[in-house]
Amino acid sequence: MDLMEAIKGRRSIRKYRPDPIPEEVLRAVLEAVRWSPSWANTQCWEVIIVKDPKTKSELAATLARGNPALASMTDAPLLLVLCGKKGSSGYYKGQAATIKGDWLMFDTGLAMQNLCLAAHSQGLGTVVIGLFDHKRVEEILGVSQEAEVVAMTPLGYPSAEGSTPKRKEISGFVFYERYGKGKD
Ligand SMILES: Cc1cc2nc3c(=O)[nH]c(=O)nc-3n(C[C@H](O)[C@H](O)[C@H](O)COP(=O)(O)O)c2cc1C
């Protein structure tokens, strides 16, 4: 699949078929995570793959009832929970190198985008889920103190396409020479 086609064609998928994902297809998705860029190549991402229906239900319960991705948490054959190891991305000799502190949100975000694009290119759907009780998910999955849960996504074959939310025009977010300055 052409890169721009993948970038523009990827949608948040919230309806899934239960069909299993072949091992080599899952591997291709994880391989895309592996090659994500990261601060000084620190690769702070970690992925927990959840297949057990009971665990998926427990994780689904950490979403608010109104979260539009709720049903997808149990409908899709797999749930991928993206964690970040604390204190590596953005650090130099144990000290935060910038005023931003830990860059784990940034690096796991890059990894998640690679994951979503690779999944899309394999005919799979994803939806980034960020609105849930992170502490509860960490408890359920026994996440170590050295890491934190950032986001989750179901992974599976779509049973319905996602709608395409409108995007801003390029002129709505690009400035020239100075913040806020449009093209002359
Ligand atoms: C950080 C982040 C958190 C998100 N959290 C949720 C969520 O909790 N529930 C949900 O249904 N969608 C969630 N989304 C999906 C966005 O709503 C979606 O990406 C956006 O509306 C654009 O649609 P598209 O992905 O189809 O292009 C999240 C996306 C991002 C990047």
The ligand as a Gaussian input file, in Angstrom:
#p B3LYP/6-31G(d) Opt

LIG

0 1
 C       -4.597000      10.106000      21.926000
 C       -5.912000       9.641000      21.354000
 C       -6.910000       9.211000      22.209000
 C       -8.132000       8.740000      21.678000
 N       -9.063000       8.243000      22.537000
 C      -10.214000       7.730000      22.031000
 C      -11.166000       7.120000      22.897000
 O      -10.978000       7.038000      24.126000
 N      -12.309000       6.632000      22.323000
 C      -12.542000       6.676000      20.984000
 O      -13.582000       6.187000      20.533000
 N      -11.645000       7.238000      20.126000
 C      -10.495000       7.756000      20.617000
 N       -9.545000       8.298000      19.755000
 C       -9.792000       8.277000      18.298000
 C      -10.079000       9.690000      17.752000
 O      -11.387000      10.063000      18.118000
 C       -9.901000       9.688000      16.207000
 O       -8.564000       9.377000      15.907000
 C      -10.252000      11.036000      15.575000
 O      -11.616000      11.343000      15.740000
 C       -9.936000      11.069000      14.072000
 O      -10.599000      10.029000      13.398000
 P       -9.776000       8.978000      12.501000
 O       -8.847000       8.241000      13.443000
 O      -10.781000       8.047000      11.888000
 O       -9.013000       9.737000      11.480000
 C       -8.345000       8.759000      20.275000
 C       -7.318000       9.192000      19.427000
 C       -6.120000       9.617000      19.948000
 C       -5.006000      10.036000      19.000000

